[in-house]
């Protein structure tokens, strides 16, 4: 199988042993993994270093939302580990995102991505925190703010990808979590999930797939199906 780094497998596990077991099962079939807060907290930075040392790309999905100095320090730490991508929260505003971008300059292989609206959120959730906009409107607003702050791209749901590509142009990275197999469960991503075929057709640069691969009886076969479009 071609090792396509555009398809990122999310290592959403509670511990290092389970994550390493999946990486071993996928072997050369996958070269790009996402590590989020749960696994990083449980396993520590050593897992990132191990994966990078084995030739894999690592997307550190930290969703940084702190004062600019703290965000910059975390981004530098991600770069020192060899991560290829790190996320900041666009709702933190220009100051936080610009601090992350500036901190990443010392690590040419590290790209800063801004999370627009978490894929599980709905318009009602936005209203709860005082935002009078639909999710689509808020995603576009934050995406433009992110690119203006110097971010390399954004995180957004599959159904939002087309509008974002039109708004941001051809160079921005658009990474879409919430990717499922056709007919599969959307899980925690709810109505904003979608297939890899739809996301790539709309202009996504990368997709992130989780349970459809990680919980499959044959993860390699499931990953092949995702890459074929679901």
C-alpha positions in Angstrom: 0.0 0.0 0.0 1.2 3.5 -0.8 2.1 5.4 2.4 -0.1 8.5 1.9 0.7 11.1 4.5 -2.5 13.0 3.7 -4.5 10.4 5.7 -3.8 10.8 9.4 -4.7 8.1 11.9 -5.8 9.4 15.3 -4.2 7.5 18.2 -7.1 8.1 20.5 -6.1 5.6 23.1 -5.9 5.8 26.9 -2.3 4.5 27.0 0.9 3.9 25.2 0.6 0.2 24.9 -2.6 0.3 22.8 -1.2 3.0 20.6 2.0 1.2 19.9 0.1 -2.0 19.2 -1.9 -0.2 16.5 1.2 1.4 15.0 2.8 -2.0 14.8 -0.3 -3.5 13.1 -0.4 -0.8 10.5 3.3 -0.9 9.8 4.3 0.8 6.6 0.6 1.3 5.7 0.5 4.6 7.7 3.1 7.3 8.1 1.1 10.0 9.8 -0.4 9.9 13.3 -2.4 12.3 15.5 -1.7 12.4 19.2 -4.1 14.4 21.4 -4.2 15.5 24.9 -5.4 12.2 26.4 -2.6 10.1 25.0 0.1 12.7 25.4 -0.9 13.1 29.1 -0.9 9.3 29.6 2.2 8.3 27.6 4.3 11.5 27.7 6.5 13.0 25.0 8.5 9.8 24.6 5.9 8.4 22.3 6.1 11.3 20.0 9.9 11.0 19.9 9.6 7.2 19.2 7.2 7.7 16.3 9.3 10.5 14.8 12.4 8.3 15.2 10.6 5.5 13.3 10.1 7.9 10.4 6.4 8.8 11.0 5.0 12.3 11.0 3.2 13.3 14.2 0.3 15.8 14.4 0.1 17.1 18.0 -3.5 18.1 18.4 -3.1 20.2 21.6 -5.8 22.9 20.9 -3.6 25.4 22.7 -5.7 28.2 24.3 -3.5 30.1 26.9 -1.7 33.3 27.3 0.6 34.0 24.3 3.9 33.2 26.2 2.6 29.8 27.3 1.3 29.0 23.8 4.7 29.9 22.3 6.5 27.7 24.8 4.3 24.7 24.1 4.8 25.2 20.3 8.6 25.3 20.8 8.3 22.1 22.8 6.3 20.4 20.0 8.9 21.5 17.5 11.7 20.1 19.6 9.9 16.7 19.7 9.8 16.7 15.9 6.1 17.2 15.5 5.0 18.1 12.0 1.7 19.9 13.0 0.4 21.5 16.2 -3.0 23.1 16.8 -4.0 26.3 18.5 -7.5 27.5 19.3 -8.6 30.2 16.9 -11.1 31.5 19.5 -8.1 32.7 21.4 -7.7 35.5 18.9 -4.8 36.9 16.9 -2.4 37.3 19.8 -2.4 33.7 20.7 -2.1 32.5 17.0 0.6 35.0 16.1 2.6 33.9 19.2 2.3 30.3 18.0 3.4 31.1 14.5 6.4 33.1 15.7 7.5 30.2 18.0 7.3 27.8 15.1 9.7 29.7 12.9 12.7 27.9 14.5 11.3 24.6 13.4 10.9 24.6 9.6 9.1 21.3 9.6 6.4 22.4 12.0 3.1 23.8 10.7 0.7 25.7 12.9 -3.0 24.9 12.4 -5.9 26.8 14.0 -9.0 25.0 15.3 -12.0 26.9 14.2 -15.1 25.3 15.8 -14.8 21.9 17.5 -16.6 19.3 15.2 -19.0 18.3 18.0 -20.3 21.8 18.5 -23.6 23.0 17.1 -25.2 26.4 16.6 -26.9 25.9 20.0 -23.6 25.4 21.6 -22.3 28.6 20.1 -25.3 30.4 21.4 -24.7 29.1 24.9 -21.3 30.9 24.9 -22.8 34.1 23.5 -21.9 33.7 19.8 -24.7 34.8 17.5 -23.6 32.9 14.4 -24.1 29.6 12.7 -21.3 27.1 12.8 -20.6 27.8 9.2 -20.4 31.5 9.7 -18.1 31.1 12.8 -15.8 28.7 11.0 -15.3 31.1 8.1 -14.8 34.1 10.4 -12.2 32.2 12.5 -10.5 30.7 9.4 -9.9 34.1 7.9 -8.6 35.4 11.2 -6.2 32.4 11.5 -4.7 32.9 8.1 -4.3 36.6 8.7 -2.4 35.7 11.9 0.0 33.6 9.8 -1.2 30.1 10.5 -0.5 27.5 7.9 -4.1 26.3 7.8 -7.1 25.3 9.8 -9.0 22.4 11.3 -12.6 22.1 10.1 -15.3 19.5 9.5 -15.6 17.8 6.1 -18.8 19.7 5.1 -17.1 23.0 5.7 -14.1 22.3 3.5 -15.4 23.6 0.2 -16.3 27.0 1.5 -13.0 27.2 3.3 -11.0 26.3 0.2 -12.8 29.1 -1.7 -12.2 31.6 1.1 -8.6 30.7 1.9 -7.2 29.9 -1.6 -5.1 26.9 -2.8 -2.1 27.1 -0.4 -3.7 26.9 3.0 -3.8 23.5 4.7 -7.3 22.3 5.6 -7.3 19.3 7.9 -10.6 17.6 8.4 -11.3 15.4 11.4 -14.6 13.5 11.8 -13.9 11.3 8.8 -15.9 8.0 8.7 -16.5 5.1 6.3 -19.7 5.4 4.3 -22.5 4.1 6.4 -20.4 4.2 9.5 -21.1 5.9 12.8 -20.2 9.6 13.1 -19.4 9.1 16.8 -18.7 12.2 18.8 -18.5 14.3 15.6 -22.2 14.1 15.1 -23.8 15.7 12.0 -20.5 17.3 11.0 -18.8 14.1 10.1 -18.2 12.9 6.5 -16.2 10.6 4.3 -12.7 11.1 3.1 -13.9 11.1 -0.5 -16.1 14.1 0.1 -13.5 15.9 2.1 -10.8 15.6 -0.5 -13.2 16.4 -3.3 -14.1 19.6 -1.6 -10.4 20.6 -1.2 -9.1 19.1 2.1 -5.3 18.8 2.2 -5.5 16.1 4.9 -8.1 14.0 6.7 -8.0 12.5 10.2 -9.6 9.1 10.8 -10.1 7.5 14.2 -12.3 4.6 15.2 -13.1 3.5 11.7 -9.5 2.3 11.5 -8.4 2.0 15.1 -11.3 -0.2 16.2 -11.5 -2.2 13.0 -10.9 -5.9 13.0 -8.4 -5.4 10.2 -7.0 -1.8 10.5 -5.0 -2.0 7.3 -8.0 -3.0 5.3 -10.1 -0.2 6.9 -7.4 2.3 6.1 -7.4 1.1 2.5 -11.1 1.7 2.4 -10.8 5.2 3.8 -8.1 6.1 1.2 -10.4 4.7 -1.5 -13.0 7.1 -0.4 -15.0 5.1 2.1 
